[in-house]
Amino acid sequence: MNAYKNVMKQIHASEDFKRKMQKEMMEFEEKEKRVFMKKVRISVGSLVACAVIAVVAFVNLNNDTTVDLTERIVVDHSAPAASAVVNIEGVITEVGEDGLSFTLDNGMEVVVTDETKLGIDGPTAPPKEEQFFEPTFRVGNLIGGFTEDTSAAPITAAVIYTNWNFENPIR
Amino acid sequence: MKKFAGLCVQEIVQTYSDTLIRIAVQQTKSMSEAEDIVQDVYMTLMKQKKPFENVDHLKAWLIKVTFNKCKDYFKSSRVKKTVPITEEMSFIAKEEQMILSEIFELHQEERVIVYLHYYEGYTTAEIANLLEMKVNTVGSKLRRARMKLKLMLEEGSKV
């Protein structure tokens, strides 16, 4: 062996250094694993939270009792023009818990059923979004409609064509 | 347990530390600085995501990173604070310390080229690839270093 190799051979890493390095590298690996597991836990937690929110939102969506009355308005321009006797007219003073019954300022108690036609129909009817019909019955709304049965109490409305608060309207 | 080219960290440290320390010592002329550099190399390895094709690839990577970190060392202010070689390498006989001094007279790149060729057995082409140099450049530096260290590189040479 030449002198160069002989000298180089004597230069080497000490056992202390090697032990220290092995320990540090293994500690680094452990730390990386802990960080990775923490990230996994956060990701899984976030996914679970999103799933829970989605389920709650879906359930609430299906259980939603708010009714948008304007969705029941059907505008049929081909329907024949009809003369109606307006016998439901007044301002709502009280609304029932179901949102589909109310009392007018003239004392008339009115019930809206699935058969009640909402909005204006007929060949001259304006588009649904232009009619004076709010999504819900509210105290202070002006009601216009008629019934075919005036003897019953409360009155079942045959048609309600106006449900509008001119002071503070909403759509 | 993390593995690189099929080797665990214990095996890597046992197998390659001597080589890396020798490269770093020849560059920095300081055992303590060399250990700091090799420590840095191993930490860089732990953060390495790209897999190694085989152990030769791993060894080449380690050598290349060590050399590059030695270059960074020379750009830093730590250079001025090194301990004289005689204090740190008292385990080498006095007459052989003279050889070390001659090695340290070589240019940085000449030192590592001589080591990789004469001690590790790499060809000039392999060294050129490792150090990202042209083959001709490696060849001419090797020739120059060989002339300077002629006596100590001869087989059976004594001090």
Interface residues (C-beta under 8 A of the other chain):
Chain A: M1 N2 A3 Y4 K5 N6 V7 M8 Q10 I11 H12 A13 F17 K18 K20 M21 Q22 E24 M25 M26 F28 E29 E32
Chain B: M1 K2 V9 Q10 V13 Q14 S17 D18 L20 I21 R22 V25 E35 V38 Q39 Y42 M43 L45 M46 M89 F91 I92 E96 I99 L100 I103 V114 Y115 Y118 Y119 L149 L151 M152 L153 E154 E155 G156 S157 K158 V159
